[in-house]
């Protein structure tokens, strides 16, 4: 092999740490096919309180972190918080993880609205992202790139992302999104509370 390609500086650094020569690996972001029409004008819910999760319904993606944070906001403020979960492969989540999610939802306040939409495709992701105000990427395991960030930006949706791996390369806090400590539902809740209605 003459040259390697990594989609993020984070991933390049991991390979260099493992012994690959730095000049043998180049960072080139993953491509993304734009879906946004030229005349697209973003619209939002009246209360700017709809958060969307897009990805695999598996342990490492942090759906539980997003739900815990939303519950915290609903309980602390009494304001309505809606989470739409767009994700497939739920059958690959561990039983313990699914139980953890159920525990978060047990006896949740009525202000917390959770809709499990199911899987989606690249063909309809733009329309689905346009139906939320904010995109959550609460991964707890380091992402190599985070294609969902590109898709969110295409739909003109701000991203709330954990600083997990390549996500921290992409999100400039307060400029093109907001970031939080991986696994911290407390820090994410603070961000969400700031975002609602803003």
C-alpha positions in Angstrom: 0.0 0.0 0.0 1.4 3.4 -1.0 -1.1 5.6 0.8 -3.9 5.2 3.4 -6.9 7.4 3.7 -8.8 8.2 7.0 -12.0 10.2 7.2 -11.0 12.2 10.3 -7.9 13.4 12.1 -9.0 11.4 15.1 -8.7 8.1 13.1 -5.4 9.1 11.5 -4.0 9.8 14.9 -5.1 6.4 16.1 -3.3 4.7 13.3 -0.1 6.8 13.8 -0.3 5.8 17.5 -0.3 2.2 16.4 2.8 2.6 14.3 1.7 3.8 10.8 4.0 6.5 9.4 2.2 9.9 9.6 3.0 10.8 6.0 1.5 7.5 4.8 -2.0 8.4 5.8 -4.1 11.3 4.5 -7.3 12.8 6.0 -10.1 13.0 3.5 -13.7 13.5 4.8 -16.3 10.9 3.8 -18.4 12.1 0.9 -22.0 13.0 1.2 -24.6 13.3 -1.6 -26.5 16.5 -1.0 -30.2 16.1 -0.8 -31.2 19.7 -0.1 -33.2 21.4 -2.9 -31.9 24.8 -4.0 -35.0 26.6 -2.8 -35.1 24.8 0.6 -36.2 27.1 3.5 -35.9 25.4 6.9 -39.0 25.3 9.1 -39.2 24.4 12.8 -41.7 23.3 15.4 -43.4 26.2 17.2 -41.5 25.5 20.5 -38.2 24.3 18.9 -38.4 21.3 21.2 -38.2 18.3 18.9 -34.9 16.4 19.0 -34.1 13.6 16.6 -31.7 10.6 16.9 -30.6 9.1 13.7 -28.5 5.9 13.6 -28.3 2.3 14.7 -30.3 1.3 17.8 -27.3 -0.3 19.5 -25.5 0.1 22.8 -22.6 2.3 21.5 -24.8 5.0 20.0 -26.0 6.4 23.3 -29.8 6.5 22.8 -30.1 6.0 26.5 -28.0 9.2 27.1 -30.3 11.2 24.9 -33.4 9.9 26.6 -32.1 10.5 30.1 -31.1 14.0 29.2 -34.6 14.7 27.8 -36.3 13.3 30.9 -34.1 15.5 33.1 -35.2 18.6 31.1 -38.9 17.6 31.2 -38.8 17.0 35.0 -36.7 20.1 35.8 -38.6 22.6 33.7 -42.0 21.1 33.1 -41.6 21.9 29.5 -42.5 19.5 26.7 -39.5 17.7 25.2 -40.0 15.4 22.2 -37.5 12.8 21.0 -37.9 11.0 17.7 -35.8 7.9 17.4 -35.0 7.1 13.8 -33.0 3.9 14.0 -32.8 0.3 12.9 -31.1 -2.9 14.0 -32.7 -2.9 17.5 -32.4 -6.7 17.4 -28.6 -6.2 17.8 -28.9 -4.2 21.0 -28.1 -6.2 24.1 -30.9 -7.2 26.5 -29.3 -5.1 29.3 -29.2 -2.0 27.1 -32.9 -2.4 26.1 -33.7 -2.8 29.8 -31.8 0.4 30.6 -33.8 2.3 28.0 -37.1 0.9 29.4 -36.0 2.0 32.9 -35.5 5.6 31.6 -39.0 5.6 30.2 -40.7 4.0 33.1 -42.9 6.5 34.9 -41.6 9.3 32.7 -43.4 12.7 33.0 -46.0 13.4 30.4 -43.9 16.3 29.1 -41.5 13.7 27.7 -42.7 12.5 24.3 -40.7 9.6 22.7 -41.6 8.3 19.3 -39.7 5.3 18.0 -40.0 5.8 14.2 -37.8 2.8 13.1 -35.2 2.5 10.4 -34.7 4.9 7.5 -32.7 5.1 4.3 -30.4 7.6 2.6 -33.3 8.3 0.2 -35.5 9.8 2.9 -33.1 11.0 5.6 -33.3 14.6 4.4 -37.1 14.7 4.8 -36.9 13.0 8.2 -34.3 15.4 9.5 -36.4 18.3 8.3 -39.1 17.1 10.7 -36.9 17.8 13.8 -35.4 20.9 15.2 -32.2 19.5 16.6 -30.2 16.3 15.8 -28.7 14.3 18.7 -25.5 12.3 18.2 -24.9 11.0 21.7 -22.4 8.2 20.9 -20.4 6.8 23.8 -18.0 4.9 21.5 -15.6 6.9 19.3 -17.0 7.6 15.9 -14.6 7.5 13.0 -16.4 10.3 11.2 -20.1 10.7 11.9 -22.0 10.8 8.6 -25.2 11.8 10.4 -23.5 15.2 11.0 -23.2 15.8 7.3 -26.8 14.8 6.8 -28.0 17.2 9.6 -26.1 20.1 8.1 -27.6 19.3 4.7 -31.0 19.7 6.3 -29.9 22.8 8.1 -30.3 21.2 11.5 -27.9 22.0 14.4 -26.2 19.0 15.9 -25.7 18.2 19.6 -22.9 15.7 19.6 -20.7 13.9 22.1 -17.0 14.5 21.9 -16.5 10.9 20.9 -13.7 10.3 18.3 -14.2 12.0 14.9 -17.2 13.9 16.1 -14.9 16.2 18.0 -13.1 17.0 14.7 -16.3 18.0 13.1 -18.2 20.0 15.7 -16.9 23.5 16.5 -18.7 24.2 19.7 -21.2 27.1 19.4 -20.4 27.6 15.7 -21.7 24.6 13.8 -23.2 22.6 16.7 -22.8 21.9 20.3 -20.7 19.2 22.1 -20.8 17.4 25.4 -18.8 14.8 27.3 -19.6 11.3 26.0 -22.1 9.6 28.3 -23.0 12.7 30.2 -26.8 13.1 30.3 -26.3 15.9 32.7 -24.2 18.0 30.3 -26.5 17.1 27.4 -29.6 18.1 29.4 -28.0 21.5 30.0 -27.5 21.9 26.3 -31.0 20.8 25.5 -32.6 23.1 28.0 -30.7 26.0 26.4 -31.8 24.9 22.9 -35.5 24.5 23.5 -37.2 27.6 22.2 -34.0 29.2 21.1 
